[in-house]
Amino acid sequence: MKVQDVKHLSKKIMESGEIPLLWGHFGVGKTDLAREIAAETGRELIILVISQMEPGDLIGMPSRDGERTLFLRPDWWPTEGNVILMIDEINRAHRSIRNAIMQLLIDRRIHNHFLPEGCWIMAAANPPDEEYDQVELITDPAFMSRFFHIELTPDPEEWLKWAELQKMPETVTNFIGEYPEFLSRDTVVSMRLELRPSPRSWYKLGRVFAGLSSKEIERFGYVIAAGIVGPEAARTFMSKIQGSELLPSPRTLLLELDENILSRLSEGDISGTSASILRITKHLSEIDDLQVQEYFQNVPVISENLLRIGRVIPKDSFFSVIRHIVHQVEGEKGLKRAFYENLLEELAMDHDVLKFLQRSEKDEK
């Protein structure tokens, strides 16, 4: 996203009491963006580069108070609420300060020191790649679910406008204007996160959405939702509130497939296709005893519908369903196993499916 859009969303998120986490390569302006927000809102900016901090720097030093041990207030601790606390390089923090950071994010306090009312928190991180020494926080879902994740990428046109305001020499701005590809070699941000929805993430999303206008939801709703509940849930959520057609139910896909649904699948993007395939495989894994009786009696219909779906979606996606059915045959017993076996036999009447099964069996040997 562009800097101005990220700045706008970050303010909205912090106004709701939540925390934006800006992802971007070094030098793209994450810290400058925080300074701009602080200046525009009349707030003091406190920056904690926690990858360079020792535990005592973050949580304060212990002190004896009679028979008790108290922690002294660290020198960076804000005394007024008109503050933005920016936690920089958060994905490179040493594990020794991880619990303290979690306490700050969850309870807005460290030990016996509470953040003043109205204090905003934001965070920044570099994407994981071979140039950065990362620790396990980058993949800790409990830690990362505390943030709204936003990607920040450099835009040459936007940067040139900023450079003009900074009175940068024309020798530099003219060069970037003519060769914008040299502004930054890092134009893609890969967070390598698997964001999943949870009751807490939906609560956080609701707090932010409550402060957005209808136009802001229309423009930024998907980006904000995807940054806390993940892209699949965000896409379905936005389709629902925008009145669009939702993804068909797995039962509809298996038993009531029609040309309209097939057309939607063939015209959809890879995210929609992946979501439908995930719902089918999950549904097949969780069918109960009543459903399996109904499905057992409709094996030819289910087989034909799966093959019709396979003709309009990428082969890899379709074969992932076949692979899942093979796995279910191996792990079930009784009527469920019989259903999966019969379904697999029907599907194997198709030449492509038969070749896939034969190849898979050969690879296992």
C-alpha positions as MATLAB code, in Angstrom:
seq = 'MKVQDVKHLSKKIMESGEIPLLWGHFGVGKTDLAREIAAETGRELIILVISQMEPGDLIGMPSRDGERTLFLRPDWWPTEGNVILMIDEINRAHRSIRNAIMQLLIDRRIHNHFLPEGCWIMAAANPPDEEYDQVELITDPAFMSRFFHIELTPDPEEWLKWAELQKMPETVTNFIGEYPEFLSRDTVVSMRLELRPSPRSWYKLGRVFAGLSSKEIERFGYVIAAGIVGPEAARTFMSKIQGSELLPSPRTLLLELDENILSRLSEGDISGTSASILRITKHLSEIDDLQVQEYFQNVPVISENLLRIGRVIPKDSFFSVIRHIVHQVEGEKGLKRAFYENLLEELAMDHDVLKFLQRSEKDEK';
ca = [
       0.000    0.000    0.000;
       1.016    3.612   -0.536;
       2.350    5.673    2.346;
      -0.653    8.017    2.572;
      -3.112    5.112    2.634;
      -1.063    3.326    5.297;
      -0.920    6.507    7.350;
      -4.678    6.970    7.133;
      -5.401    3.362    8.150;
      -2.838    3.432   10.958;
      -4.541    6.458   12.515;
      -7.953    4.812   12.224;
      -6.685    1.614   13.833;
      -5.016    3.459   16.717;
      -8.066    5.651   17.267;
     -10.034    2.443   17.908;
      -7.520    1.320   20.543;
      -5.881   -1.308   18.349;
      -2.314   -1.648   17.067;
      -1.139   -1.447   13.429;
       2.011   -3.351   12.467;
       3.704   -1.883    9.402;
       5.659   -4.317    7.238;
       8.202   -2.865    4.837;
      11.808   -3.180    3.748;
      14.386   -0.922    5.338;
      14.341    2.667    4.155;
      10.735    2.768    2.907;
       9.688    5.312    5.526;
       8.038    3.406    8.388;
       9.608    5.637   11.038;
       8.994    8.816    9.004;
       5.345    7.802    8.708;
       5.108    7.510   12.495;
       6.669   10.959   12.850;
       4.123   12.412   10.427;
       1.214   10.898   12.343;
       2.636   12.258   15.596;
       3.062   15.744   14.106;
      -0.419   15.760   12.555;
      -2.102   14.642   15.787;
       0.011   16.749   18.146;
       1.477   13.741   19.912;
       4.924   12.972   21.239;
       6.623   10.053   19.474;
       8.575    7.516   21.516;
      10.495    4.958   19.433;
      11.651    1.681   20.957;
      14.045   -0.268   18.732;
      13.562   -3.413   20.761;
      15.990   -5.529   18.739;
      18.732   -3.418   20.358;
      17.308   -3.388   23.893;
      18.166   -5.441   26.933;
      15.388   -6.642   29.243;
      16.273   -3.992   31.812;
      15.979   -1.250   29.188;
      12.445   -2.327   28.411;
      10.937   -3.294   31.750;
      12.996   -1.180   34.137;
      15.453   -2.267   36.830;
      14.376   -4.024   40.042;
      14.536   -2.090   43.298;
      14.004   -3.131   46.912;
      11.125   -1.532   48.781;
      11.250   -2.913   52.272;
      10.463   -6.591   51.912;
       9.141   -6.154   48.379;
      10.814   -5.973   44.970;
       9.533   -3.229   42.683;
      10.576   -2.393   39.139;
      11.613    1.169   38.528;
       9.899    2.971   35.698;
      12.069    2.772   32.544;
      13.314    6.119   31.265;
      11.247    5.878   28.067;
       7.928    5.364   29.862;
       5.350    8.034   28.899;
       3.864   10.161   31.662;
       1.023   11.605   29.569;
      -1.460   10.008   27.185;
      -0.802   12.319   24.253;
       1.875    9.934   22.965;
       2.545    7.441   20.166;
       4.655    4.524   21.323;
       6.328    2.946   18.289;
       7.815   -0.525   18.779;
      10.320   -0.881   15.948;
      11.895   -4.086   14.574;
       9.356   -6.022   16.598;
       9.986   -9.281   14.747;
      13.661   -9.209   15.699;
      13.188   -8.859   19.448;
      15.109  -11.269   21.632;
      12.987  -13.905   23.325;
      14.012  -12.553   26.749;
      11.773   -9.501   26.294;
       8.946  -11.301   24.536;
       6.751  -11.707   27.629;
       7.184   -8.065   28.551;
       6.092   -6.988   25.082;
       3.072   -9.300   25.262;
       2.079   -7.781   28.601;
       2.354   -4.309   27.093;
       0.194   -5.276   24.112;
      -2.466   -7.119   26.116;
      -2.710   -5.165   29.371;
      -1.056   -1.881   28.328;
       1.291   -2.188   31.254;
       4.649   -3.587   32.298;
       4.793   -4.868   35.866;
       3.238   -2.152   38.057;
       3.475    0.607   35.434;
       0.354    1.326   33.316;
       0.347    3.315   30.099;
      -1.502    6.624   30.447;
      -5.046    6.706   29.068;
      -5.096    7.668   25.391;
      -1.590    6.457   24.553;
      -1.404    5.004   21.024;
       0.772    2.024   20.107;
       2.075    1.098   16.675;
       4.756   -1.310   15.518;
       7.057   -1.871   12.550;
       8.877   -4.877   11.132;
      11.147   -5.830    8.257;
       9.957   -8.725    6.076;
      11.788  -11.989    6.739;
      14.459  -12.760    4.167;
      18.092  -13.787    4.018;
      19.333  -10.340    5.049;
      17.701  -10.314    8.475;
      18.408  -12.412   11.527;
      14.910  -13.398   12.614;
      13.702  -15.141   15.745;
      10.575  -17.161   16.361;
       8.277  -14.210   17.085;
       7.762  -13.823   13.357;
       5.797  -17.067   13.234;
       4.173  -17.017   16.693;
       0.426  -16.771   15.962;
      -0.437  -15.757   19.539;
       1.955  -12.820   19.255;
       1.127  -11.742   15.718;
      -2.647  -11.945   16.260;
      -2.380   -8.835   18.428;
      -1.796   -6.607   15.392;
      -3.443   -5.340   12.240;
      -0.815   -6.185    9.610;
      -0.317   -3.604    6.847;
       2.201   -3.766    3.991;
       4.076   -0.601    3.029;
       5.659   -0.421   -0.423;
       7.485    2.512   -2.054;
       5.660    4.381   -4.831;
       7.880    6.555   -7.076;
       5.249    9.217   -7.761;
       4.382    9.538   -4.082;
       8.047    9.604   -3.108;
       8.823   12.392   -5.595;
       6.098   14.573   -4.084;
       7.552   13.952   -0.642;
      11.093   14.649   -1.886;
       9.966   17.994   -3.282;
       8.582   19.006    0.120;
      11.920   17.993    1.669;
      13.694   20.265   -0.853;
      15.774   17.383   -2.139;
      18.296   18.274   -4.909;
      16.915   18.058   -8.425;
      19.827   15.852   -9.448;
      18.259   13.120   -7.327;
      14.579   13.757   -8.033;
      15.138   14.094  -11.787;
      16.998   10.794  -11.833;
      14.257    8.925   -9.937;
      11.643   10.574  -12.138;
      13.372    9.187  -15.216;
      14.406    5.845  -13.688;
      11.726    4.996  -11.072;
      12.848    1.368  -11.017;
      15.901    2.458   -9.033;
      13.899    3.950   -6.158;
      13.962    0.587   -4.386;
      14.860   -2.904   -5.439;
      12.407   -4.294   -2.869;
       8.912   -3.738   -4.255;
       7.244   -6.866   -2.900;
       6.596   -7.408    0.809;
       6.286  -11.047    1.891;
       5.301  -11.372    5.545;
       5.173  -15.189    5.460;
       2.355  -15.134    7.965;
      -0.673  -17.383    8.063;
      -3.283  -15.134    9.646;
      -6.297  -17.066   10.886;
      -9.615  -15.797   12.277;
     -10.367  -16.147   15.981;
     -12.945  -14.675   18.360;
     -10.352  -12.098   19.421;
      -9.482  -11.086   15.858;
     -13.162  -10.560   14.978;
     -13.562   -8.440   18.119;
     -10.600   -6.310   17.094;
     -11.913   -5.975   13.555;
     -15.292   -4.872   14.884;
     -13.671   -2.137   16.981;
     -11.890   -0.718   13.939;
     -14.878   -1.038   11.580;
     -17.023    0.861   14.085;
     -14.901    3.950   13.438;
     -14.910    3.758    9.629;
     -17.253    5.499    7.230;
     -19.044    3.529    4.526;
     -16.633    4.953    1.937;
     -13.631    3.894    4.020;
     -15.041    0.395    4.397;
     -15.606    0.182    0.659;
     -12.058    1.336   -0.094;
     -10.038   -0.230    2.729;
     -12.314   -2.862    4.262;
     -10.675   -5.881    2.672;
      -7.128   -4.703    3.460;
      -7.967   -4.085    7.111;
      -9.874   -7.363    7.517;
      -7.203   -9.432    5.729;
      -4.600   -7.955    8.077;
      -6.269   -9.459   11.157;
      -8.472  -12.444   10.114;
      -6.615  -13.551    6.965;
      -7.496  -13.197    3.259;
     -10.027  -16.033    2.963;
     -12.219  -14.875    5.849;
     -11.795  -11.237    4.782;
     -12.961  -11.931    1.242;
     -16.093  -13.744    2.401;
     -16.774  -11.099    5.049;
     -16.531   -8.236    2.573;
     -18.726  -10.073    0.065;
     -21.341  -10.429    2.786;
     -21.429   -6.785    3.873;
     -21.313   -5.563    0.268;
     -24.283   -7.718   -0.680;
     -22.328   -9.828   -3.170;
     -22.917  -13.519   -3.756;
     -21.153  -15.606   -1.156;
     -19.202  -18.774   -1.759;
     -21.560  -21.703   -2.352;
     -21.880  -24.125    0.552;
     -19.938  -27.394    0.240;
     -23.216  -29.336    0.146;
     -24.426  -27.173   -2.748;
     -21.216  -27.799   -4.649;
     -21.437  -31.547   -4.122;
     -25.185  -32.167   -4.611;
     -26.796  -29.116   -6.220;
     -24.206  -27.817   -8.667;
     -25.650  -25.815  -11.549;
     -24.324  -23.835  -14.513;
     -24.525  -20.526  -12.642;
     -22.265  -21.804   -9.852;
     -19.888  -23.362  -12.385;
     -19.667  -20.044  -14.192;
     -18.810  -18.241  -10.953;
     -16.096  -20.790  -10.200;
     -14.581  -20.504  -13.671;
     -14.556  -16.707  -13.564;
     -13.305  -16.396   -9.983;
      -9.750  -15.644   -8.952;
      -7.357  -18.084   -7.278;
      -8.365  -16.940   -3.772;
     -12.021  -17.772   -4.386;
     -11.109  -21.119   -5.923;
      -8.843  -21.986   -3.003;
     -11.544  -21.037   -0.516;
     -14.098  -23.305   -2.247;
     -11.658  -26.238   -2.375;
     -10.763  -25.792    1.294;
     -14.445  -25.802    2.219;
     -15.072  -28.984    0.239;
     -12.173  -30.898    1.783;
     -13.017  -29.670    5.285;
     -16.662  -30.640    4.792;
     -15.745  -34.121    3.566;
     -13.577  -34.581    6.653;
     -16.367  -33.604    9.045;
     -19.526  -35.229    7.643;
     -21.612  -36.872   10.367;
     -23.406  -40.224   10.333;
     -26.633  -38.795    8.847;
     -24.795  -36.934    6.103;
     -22.680  -39.929    5.141;
     -25.849  -41.994    4.592;
     -27.225  -39.330    2.257;
     -23.899  -38.947    0.461;
     -23.442  -42.726    0.143;
     -26.745  -42.887   -1.753;
     -25.660  -40.027   -4.043;
     -22.120  -41.090   -4.946;
     -22.714  -40.837   -8.741;
     -24.077  -37.278   -8.378;
     -21.206  -36.160   -6.137;
     -18.643  -37.735   -8.454;
     -20.086  -36.053  -11.534;
     -20.236  -32.674   -9.799;
     -16.645  -32.923   -8.626;
     -15.544  -33.775  -12.174;
     -17.504  -30.791  -13.526;
     -15.757  -28.561  -11.011;
     -12.425  -30.072  -12.028;
     -12.975  -28.943  -15.617;
     -13.250  -25.228  -14.693;
     -10.631  -24.830  -11.952;
      -6.839  -25.378  -12.015;
      -5.875  -29.054  -12.101;
      -3.696  -28.750   -9.014;
      -6.665  -27.499   -7.000;
      -8.913  -30.294   -8.243;
      -6.346  -33.020   -7.612;
      -5.910  -31.750   -4.045;
      -9.525  -32.876   -3.490;
      -8.755  -36.306   -4.976;
      -5.679  -36.561   -2.756;
      -7.805  -35.702    0.260;
     -10.354  -38.413   -0.567;
      -7.547  -40.984   -0.821;
      -6.369  -39.880    2.621;
      -9.893  -40.281    4.029;
     -10.125  -43.835    2.670;
      -7.001  -44.736    4.605;
      -8.185  -43.137    7.852;
     -11.865  -44.119    8.093;
     -13.842  -47.291    8.663;
     -17.414  -48.542    8.338;
     -19.901  -46.634    6.203;
     -17.628  -43.582    5.891;
     -14.834  -45.678    4.446;
     -17.290  -47.344    2.058;
     -18.511  -43.919    0.912;
     -14.989  -42.660    0.197;
     -14.043  -45.907   -1.584;
     -17.140  -45.806   -3.784;
     -16.604  -42.125   -4.547;
     -12.999  -42.780   -5.510;
     -14.034  -45.637   -7.792;
     -16.569  -43.396   -9.553;
     -14.018  -40.590   -9.945;
     -11.444  -43.048  -11.322;
     -13.723  -43.640  -14.312;
     -12.344  -40.305  -15.523;
      -9.103  -40.757  -17.467;
      -7.255  -37.834  -15.867;
      -8.189  -38.889  -12.348;
      -7.131  -42.478  -13.048;
      -3.737  -41.301  -14.333;
      -3.309  -39.097  -11.253;
      -4.108  -41.995   -8.905;
      -1.751  -44.341  -10.740;
       1.025  -41.782  -10.672;
       0.486  -41.111   -6.966;
       0.572  -44.835   -6.185;
       3.780  -45.220   -8.199;
       5.419  -42.270   -6.387;
       4.622  -43.846   -3.018;
       6.367  -47.045   -4.026;
];
